Amino acid sequence: KLSKQYAGTRYVTDYVGDLGQIKAQLATQKIRVGTEAPNITLKNPEGKTYSLHDLKGKVVLLDFWASWCGPCRRENPHVVDIYKKYKDQGFTVFSVSLDGLDSRGKARYKGDDAEIKKAMAGQKKRWEDAIAKDKLEWDYHVSNLQKWECPSAKQYQVNSIPRTFMIDREGKIAAMNLRGAKQIEESLLKLL
């Protein structure tokens, strides 16, 4: 919008150029073992804000999932078992839900804000119900309820779920794509 309204002005040209450089840098960043885990700051179902970086000093399983994801729900009992076994040794789970509505989902309601709000409330309830039903007893359940448009999922290059990252006490990614209790536990024991 600025480029159209103020075409050719130095400030807008510089701004657009800077944005292009930032996008290029972000595109080349790779999430991989040994790199600093990017921070995630989102709200829990009650509206309390949690940040991943606040958990430095703990070993953290960063878990991207959703209530509608069958493989995620089948994986949850393994995560619960490991959490219960090691929570008193400095381990926790930071769950990022990809529930909600993205722009495509909202488009189905043709701009009807009341219907979008109602659908979002239903999505939030499904997320909350899944947390309760699967007995996900850790504190760190967050989402922005934007489904695949969640900036944190994009930042972590999540294109399928479940997707997990084991983060060490210094905040670095120690392992990725862990599935099943055995893989999670083996990775965790190296860090405790």
Disulfide bonds with the S-S distance in Angstrom:
Cys69-Cys72 2.37
